[in-house]
Amino acid sequence: MGKGGEGGEQPHKSHRIRKSGASAKKKSKSKPNSTEGLSKEQQKINNPKAFAFTSSKKAKRLQSRATEKEQKRLHVPTIDRNIGEPAPFVVVVQGPPQVGKSLLIKCLVKHYTKHNLPEVRGPITIVSGKQRRLQFVECPNDINGMIDCAKFADLALLLIDGSYGFEMETFEFLNILQNHGFPRVMGVLTHLDKFEDVKKLKKTKQRLKHRFWTEIYDGAKLFYLSGLIHGKYTKREVHNLARFISVMKFPPLSWRASHSYILVDRFEDVTPPEKVHMNSKCDRNVTLYGYLRGCNLKKGTKAHITGVGDYPLSGVTALADPCPLPSVAKKKGLRDKEKLFYAPMAGLGELLYDKDAVYININDHFVQFSKDGASNPEGTEKGKQRDVGVELVKSLQNTKYSVDEKLEKSSFSLFRKMPHISEPPTSAIEPDIKDGDSDSDEDSDSDEEDDTEDENDPESLEKDHGTQSNFKEQIVLDGGRVRRKAIFENEMDIDNKDSGEDDDSDSSDNDETEKGDEDILSDSPSSADEEENEMGNISKWKESLLERTASRRNIDLMQLVYGTPGSKSSDDMKDDDVEEESDDEFFKPKGEGKKKSNKGINDNDVDIDDCSKFVSTGSLKDWKDTDLIKSIRDRFVTGNWSKADLRNQLSEGTAGDFEDMETGQKYEGDHADEVGNSNKDDALAAEERKLKKLALRAKFDAQYPFLLFDVPFCLDV
Ligand SMILES: Nc1nc2c(ncn2[C@@H]2O[C@H](COP(=O)(O)OP(=O)(O)OP(=O)(O)O)[C@@H](O)[C@H]2O)c(=O)[nH]1
């Protein structure tokens, strides 16, 4: 572009600096000392104060902020080994029983695909965006299931019953997650519609949020699902949750990225039927289907199947994607056709592609079964001539109950006059526990029950996790359900503080909860300890678990050797033992008493020291015996050594013969004459030995005559 407007183009008008008027004045005002044309260095020299910092603190803060920003920018690049489309991210939905896991998955699937899921079984794959697929898995409520889920979860949705509080399952899963490279975790509070008091709801939300933050990290995301509408979570809340999952970043976990693994979404037993017919326990061939994650998988590699074992792969085949990502055409959002989902185990979809076959699944209500022959009288006669296969199928139509259902209802008696034994109903657990512990628990733990338990069922069992622990598991029987509530002392502390604050602001708020909690605090003996255990990011319950494991194995050697301070005297202990023994003896079956009376070393105690070795208990001393411990007490640094000297002197004085080998002089003890005739042979043998020694000594002296002199010498070479 030329200035002269060559080529027919219009020239740009150059900027004209104002020389008069308001804007010219303004400029001259803002720049009284014109520094135009000066370099930055020169400007600094001219006015150093303008470039100096006014506050050192502020400067320091700015500097650290700049460094932080710089550091954040720098990160180790993650290597993505995935070829082609990335495998779906696995979203594990975990929580205690009946918290609403299946319902949440159903609602999320409905939101993403507009399909109703009849049943949640196995992984459910859906297309959630143009570049993203998700796989929902419901975590089973057993520890093995939790371990398996922790291995493949990219995101864990921890469902918590808000009306009830934290349960043990959540913490168990969190602990397992930590051992598998902590994936993304999000909390979801359900059953919030059970709160009638808005204030109480708000408070509970706050409390649970802070506890959640303490366990994971400050600011961890916690969603609230406020209730159900037509048996489903509200659309808005599900939409928000789904949005959050859709945009979430899943940084690859290093171990997983360098190992190949498959979350199996379908499996097929492809063993030839005749082989199974010949031998029902023959080795089976099983085909497993699923998305491959991590790195590549080769034929012949040994694969570990959780809960089954290690097996070599006989072959790996790449199949067509059952739930492909939509086309990359430039358009906003997903079309309805592209909202695919794949859930072979949940009984969805009509076609099933196998390695060697295609199955067509037809819903039962579309199938017209032929009428049962027995229903019409004519058919009975015809039925006699029917084919055996037809007969079998017809009889199958008649069965009302499946084998499992029949087994559940079945019962048997071991002896003729005994009542029938059948599987106990779940409610049968209740009276058992109540009978055993209800009395004592009501007495001791009645103070520690909070409002939810009061409402539902006051009878509960408590297990203290160690003496120092601030974390307790409380087994509560809640409307026929056994629930394992997690109770934190810290939590109670916070509650108390909160209630105190609230009391100031609103004294009329007399919640049962607060009362209960205050009682707990005032009555609990470890209130001083609680103050020490302030809320922090460190999870105290995990610490206590470690401590307990360590303390089980530790033996206090000091206590074993020197005894417990203020322990009973040995006589007292003996008396106690005698009493115990006599009591035991009284109720013992025949022959048992003798075993117990043998006060040898306890076999269990032997295992504590080294369980890998077999130790014969007969040859060992019982180091629990106080007399035995006393007998060696003076052999240690802290013992009385003068006693030992005295004993040596006495033994020397009384023990009799002593012979100085240097001089050949012989000292005889006071009691030498007490040696009887029976020891004569010994004396002769000793005499012989002495002569031998003297002869040897003479020989030695002859060989090394210089050793007879005490004068030090050296050899000159
Ligand atoms: N009132 C209320 N009921 C809920 C809520 N969430 C779930 N439910 C109900 O709780 C019951 C259990 O829900 P599920 O989704 O089967 O729970 P789950 O965790 O899958 O149960 P399991 O698989 O047996 O462990 C259902 O009847 C739900 O309707 C909620 O937020 N409020």
The ligand as a MOL file (V3000), in Angstrom:
LIG
                    3D

  0  0  0     0  0            999 V3000
M  V30 BEGIN CTAB
M  V30 COUNTS 32 34 0 0 0
M  V30 BEGIN ATOM
M  V30 1 N -37.2080 -39.0900 49.6710 0
M  V30 2 C -36.1740 -39.4090 48.9380 0
M  V30 3 N -36.0590 -40.6580 48.5020 0
M  V30 4 C -35.0110 -40.9960 47.7520 0
M  V30 5 C -34.0150 -40.0430 47.4270 0
M  V30 6 N -33.0790 -40.6610 46.6780 0
M  V30 7 C -33.4700 -41.9400 46.5470 0
M  V30 8 N -34.6210 -42.1460 47.1880 0
M  V30 9 C -35.3620 -43.4010 47.2880 0
M  V30 10 O -34.5530 -44.3580 47.9120 0
M  V30 11 C -34.8410 -45.6420 47.4210 0
M  V30 12 C -33.5720 -46.3440 47.0480 0
M  V30 13 O -33.0580 -45.8250 45.8710 0
M  V30 14 P -32.0620 -46.6480 44.9820 0
M  V30 15 O -31.6860 -45.7920 43.8190 0
M  V30 16 O -32.5700 -48.0040 44.6730 0
M  V30 17 O -30.8560 -46.7630 45.9820 0
M  V30 18 P -29.5470 -47.6220 45.7720 0
M  V30 19 O -28.4540 -46.8880 46.4580 0
M  V30 20 O -29.3470 -47.9260 44.3430 0
M  V30 21 O -29.8990 -48.9130 46.5800 0
M  V30 22 P -29.0630 -50.2570 46.5730 0
M  V30 23 O -28.6800 -50.5410 45.1620 0
M  V30 24 O -29.9970 -51.2560 47.1610 0
M  V30 25 O -27.8780 -50.0200 47.4370 0
M  V30 26 C -35.7660 -45.4560 46.2280 0
M  V30 27 O -37.0360 -45.7930 46.6090 0
M  V30 28 C -35.6820 -43.9840 45.9180 0
M  V30 29 O -36.8860 -43.5000 45.4320 0
M  V30 30 C -34.1650 -38.6880 47.9090 0
M  V30 31 O -33.3540 -37.7980 47.6870 0
M  V30 32 N -35.2680 -38.4460 48.6580 0
M  V30 END ATOM
M  V30 BEGIN BOND
M  V30 1 1 1 2
M  V30 2 2 2 3
M  V30 3 1 2 32
M  V30 4 1 3 4
M  V30 5 2 4 5
M  V30 6 1 4 8
M  V30 7 1 5 6
M  V30 8 1 5 30
M  V30 9 2 6 7
M  V30 10 1 7 8
M  V30 11 1 8 9
M  V30 12 1 9 10
M  V30 13 1 9 28
M  V30 14 1 10 11
M  V30 15 1 11 12
M  V30 16 1 11 26
M  V30 17 1 12 13
M  V30 18 1 13 14
M  V30 19 2 14 15
M  V30 20 1 14 16
M  V30 21 1 14 17
M  V30 22 1 17 18
M  V30 23 2 18 19
M  V30 24 1 18 20
M  V30 25 1 18 21
M  V30 26 1 21 22
M  V30 27 2 22 23
M  V30 28 1 22 24
M  V30 29 1 22 25
M  V30 30 1 26 27
M  V30 31 1 26 28
M  V30 32 1 28 29
M  V30 33 2 30 31
M  V30 34 1 30 32
M  V30 END BOND
M  V30 END CTAB
M  END
